[in-house]
Structure formats: structure tokens, C-alpha cells
Amino acid sequence: MKKISTLKSGTIFNYAGEKFVALEAMEDGVFCLLAQSNQSAPFNSSDNENRNDYRYATLRRDIEDVWL
């Protein structure tokens, strides 16, 4: 198994059942992007005046519950 901190930019790798692309190697890890998710979710399923604001989006809550 390869250490995540040794991945080169552009490398596609699996982590926690998801596909990621390594964008930049850093001293403490790799800056990466989720390439393909196993889930589909609406941006905001609530019906309020902040419908297009990421700060209040249900997607934000779903992402932060899993990844942060």
C-alpha cells in the first residue's frame, strides 16, 4: 500500500470507498478532489429564502458529516 503523502499530482486513488484525484503533495498530506461519489444528493432540499446559499445548504451538512 502506498502512502498518501507520496502520491503525485494527477494520480487517481481510492479512499474510504471513494475515488479521489491528487492535486498537490504537501508536507502533511495531499490536497485532493473527490472525483466520483457513490452518492447523489440535492444541493438544498429545504424550502427557505437561503435556497442558493451554500452556508445553509443541506449538501454542506451531508459533506461535513462524512468528511470533516
C-alpha contacts under 8 A as a table, 3 or more apart, distances in Angstrom:
res1	aa1	res2	aa2	distance
2	K	6	T	7.25
2	K	7	L	7.86
3	K	6	T	5.61
3	K	7	L	7.27
4	I	7	L	5.60
4	I	29	G	6.61
4	I	30	V	6.67
5	S	25	A	6.35
5	S	26	M	7.22
5	S	27	E	7.58
5	S	28	D	7.18
5	S	29	G	4.66
5	S	30	V	5.68
6	T	25	A	7.24
7	L	11	T	6.46
7	L	22	A	6.78
7	L	25	A	6.87
7	L	30	V	7.49
8	K	11	T	5.78
8	K	22	A	6.68
8	K	23	L	7.82
8	K	24	E	7.22
8	K	25	A	6.69
9	S	21	V	7.67
9	S	22	A	5.06
9	S	23	L	4.76
9	S	24	E	5.35
9	S	25	A	6.95
10	G	21	V	5.85
10	G	22	A	5.38
10	G	23	L	5.98
11	T	21	V	5.62
11	T	22	A	5.35
11	T	23	L	7.95
12	I	19	K	6.78
12	I	20	F	5.58
12	I	21	V	4.46
12	I	22	A	6.42
13	F	19	K	5.75
13	F	20	F	5.36
13	F	21	V	6.37
13	F	22	A	7.63
14	N	17	G	6.15
14	N	18	E	5.44
14	N	19	K	4.62
14	N	20	F	6.10
15	Y	18	E	5.38
15	Y	19	K	6.53
15	Y	20	F	7.21
17	G	38	N	7.99
18	E	34	L	7.32
18	E	35	A	7.97
18	E	36	Q	6.71
18	E	37	S	5.98
18	E	38	N	6.71
19	K	34	L	6.12
19	K	35	A	5.44
19	K	36	Q	5.48
19	K	37	S	7.02
20	F	32	C	6.38
20	F	33	L	5.46
20	F	34	L	4.47
20	F	35	A	4.86
20	F	36	Q	7.14
21	V	32	C	5.49
21	V	33	L	5.31
21	V	34	L	6.55
21	V	35	A	6.05
22	A	25	A	7.48
22	A	30	V	6.38
22	A	31	F	6.21
22	A	32	C	4.44
22	A	33	L	6.67
23	L	30	V	7.21
23	L	31	F	5.55
23	L	32	C	5.07
23	L	33	L	7.03
24	E	30	V	5.75
24	E	31	F	5.14
24	E	32	C	6.99
25	A	29	G	6.32
25	A	30	V	4.54
25	A	31	F	6.37
26	M	29	G	5.24
26	M	30	V	5.48
26	M	31	F	7.10
34	L	37	S	6.85
37	S	40	S	7.37
41	A	59	L	6.65
42	P	45	S	6.12
42	P	58	T	7.61
42	P	59	L	6.46
43	F	57	A	6.12
43	F	58	T	6.33
43	F	59	L	4.97
43	F	60	R	7.94
44	N	47	D	7.96
44	N	51	R	6.20
44	N	52	N	7.43
44	N	56	Y	7.95
44	N	57	A	4.71
44	N	58	T	4.84
44	N	59	L	6.07
45	S	57	A	7.67
45	S	58	T	6.27
46	S	51	R	7.08
46	S	57	A	7.76
46	S	58	T	7.16
47	D	51	R	6.58
48	N	51	R	5.71
50	N	53	D	5.28
50	N	56	Y	6.48
50	N	57	A	7.91
51	R	56	Y	7.49
51	R	57	A	6.92
52	N	57	A	7.37
53	D	56	Y	5.73
53	D	57	A	6.23
54	Y	57	A	4.79
54	Y	59	L	7.83
54	Y	60	R	6.53
55	R	60	R	7.10
56	Y	60	R	7.37
57	A	60	R	5.41
57	A	61	R	6.98
58	T	61	R	5.17
58	T	62	D	6.31
59	L	62	D	5.01
59	L	63	I	6.09
60	R	63	I	5.16
60	R	64	E	6.02
61	R	64	E	5.26
61	R	65	D	6.00
62	D	65	D	5.32
62	D	66	V	6.59
63	I	66	V	5.45
63	I	67	W	5.98
63	I	68	L	7.69
64	E	67	W	5.29
64	E	68	L	4.97
65	D	68	L	6.31
